[in-house]
């Protein structure tokens, strides 16, 4: 599980870096450039937090995963899916 999260975090970092690169190359953006930068930075912080959490869970051998943590994860996943759905349309 930790390895998969690590891979996804690195892919997320690549997407965020691409966003910053494209932002610096684009004169006119559909959203204020500062908002795009802030959103990308916040997303990077979320990804880093998820990765840190997984590493701590592995280090402390948290097993089974508490039910309230599973619920929180499901909520975060649903939000990510909703955002992705909005971005695709």
C-alpha positions as CSV (number, residue, x, y, z in Angstrom):
1,X,0.0,0.0,0.0
2,X,2.8,2.5,0.9
3,X,4.5,1.8,-2.4
4,X,1.4,2.5,-4.4
5,X,0.8,5.8,-2.5
6,X,4.4,6.8,-3.0
7,X,4.0,6.2,-6.8
8,X,0.7,8.2,-6.9
9,X,2.3,11.0,-4.9
10,X,5.1,11.3,-7.4
11,X,2.7,11.3,-10.3
12,X,0.7,14.0,-8.6
13,X,3.9,16.0,-8.2
14,X,4.5,15.7,-11.9
15,X,1.0,17.0,-12.7
16,X,1.5,19.9,-10.3
17,X,4.9,20.7,-11.8
18,X,3.3,20.6,-15.3
19,X,0.6,23.0,-14.0
20,X,3.3,25.5,-12.8
21,X,5.2,25.2,-16.1
22,X,2.1,25.8,-18.2
23,X,1.1,28.7,-15.9
24,X,4.4,30.4,-16.4
25,X,4.1,30.0,-20.2
26,X,0.5,31.2,-20.5
27,X,-0.3,34.9,-20.7
28,X,-4.1,34.7,-20.4
29,X,-5.6,32.0,-18.1
30,X,-9.3,31.1,-17.5
31,X,-8.7,31.6,-13.7
32,X,-6.5,34.1,-11.9
33,X,-2.9,32.8,-12.1
34,X,-2.5,33.3,-8.4
35,X,-5.6,31.1,-7.7
36,X,-4.2,28.4,-9.9
37,X,-0.8,28.6,-8.1
38,X,-2.5,28.5,-4.7
39,X,-4.7,25.5,-5.7
40,X,-1.8,23.6,-7.0
41,X,0.3,24.3,-3.9
42,X,-2.7,23.2,-1.7
43,X,-3.0,20.0,-3.7
44,X,0.7,19.3,-3.3
45,X,0.3,19.7,0.5
46,X,-2.6,17.2,0.5
47,X,-0.6,14.7,-1.5
48,X,2.4,15.1,0.9
49,X,0.1,14.7,3.9
50,X,-1.4,11.5,2.5
51,X,2.0,10.1,1.8
52,X,3.3,11.0,5.3
53,X,0.2,9.4,6.9
54,X,0.7,6.2,5.1
55,X,4.3,6.0,6.0
56,X,3.4,6.6,9.7
57,X,0.7,3.9,9.5
58,X,3.2,1.4,8.2
59,X,5.8,2.5,10.7
60,X,3.4,2.1,13.7
61,X,1.9,-1.0,12.2
62,X,-1.7,0.3,12.4
63,X,-3.7,-2.8,11.6
64,X,-6.6,-3.0,11.3
65,X,-7.3,0.5,10.0
66,X,-9.8,2.3,12.3
67,X,-13.3,2.5,10.8
68,X,-13.5,6.3,11.2
69,X,-10.3,6.6,9.1
70,X,-11.8,4.4,6.4
71,X,-14.9,6.7,6.4
72,X,-12.8,9.8,6.1
73,X,-10.8,8.3,3.2
74,X,-14.0,7.4,1.4
75,X,-15.1,11.1,1.8
76,X,-11.8,12.4,0.4
77,X,-12.0,9.9,-2.5
78,X,-15.6,11.0,-3.3
79,X,-14.5,14.6,-3.4
80,X,-11.6,13.8,-5.7
81,X,-13.9,11.9,-8.0
82,X,-16.4,14.8,-8.1
83,X,-13.6,17.3,-8.9
84,X,-12.3,15.0,-11.6
85,X,-15.7,14.7,-13.1
86,X,-16.1,18.5,-13.1
87,X,-12.7,18.9,-14.8
88,X,-13.6,16.5,-17.6
89,X,-16.8,18.3,-18.5
